[in-house]
Amino acid sequence: MDNAAQTMLDNLKKNTGKSLEKWIEEVKTLKFEKHGQIMKYLKEEKGLTHGFANLVALKTLATDAGSHEDQDELINNQYKGKEHFRPIYDKLIVAISKFGNDIEIAPKIANVSLRRKKQFALLHPVTKTRFEIGINLKGQEPSGKLLPSGNAMCTHKINLTGIDDIDQEVFDWVRKAYQNAG
């Protein structure tokens, strides 16, 4: 576990009086199935900050990368029934990895988070017909392929339906988000 994660766990106990394990036990008794349900409960009923509520929700549902042994399995599972989108993911990862050697690729259950000091993009095969790149570009006016996201995880999105949709504009927006996250 890295220092930041350990500090978060230490602060959770210090600030709330309960360890992560105790929070997980409590939340599991409530039988919530969705991340948002857990977040709402912890923030509104228990007064946890967004960061602590998110940590407990991710660990309770085991949807964070650290809860899975095999990162490749997480990615492969995202593309079950959506195999035609895997080449989009592969092409994006190869190109984005060349932006710098400080990119953390963090597979989750439904998407892959790309981070520097903070998250700058999410790669997400949303449906069988739409692949979405979530992008964090606070204050940026939507333009061209860059659309408002309507999602708390990212400020913008780019929708792709096939590998031919990946062009210089797509890479320029992702690179801008990468640069802003540094």
Secondary structure, 3 states (H helix, E strand, C coil): CCHHHHHHHHHHHHHHCCCHHHHHHHHHHCCCCCHHHHHHHHHHHCCCCHHHHHHHHHHHHCCCHHHCCCHHHHHHHHCCCCHHHHHHHHHHHHHHHCCCCCCEEEECCCCEEEECCCEEEEEEECCCCCEEEEECCCCCCCECCEEEEEECCEEEEEEECCHHHCCHHHHHHHHHHHHHCC
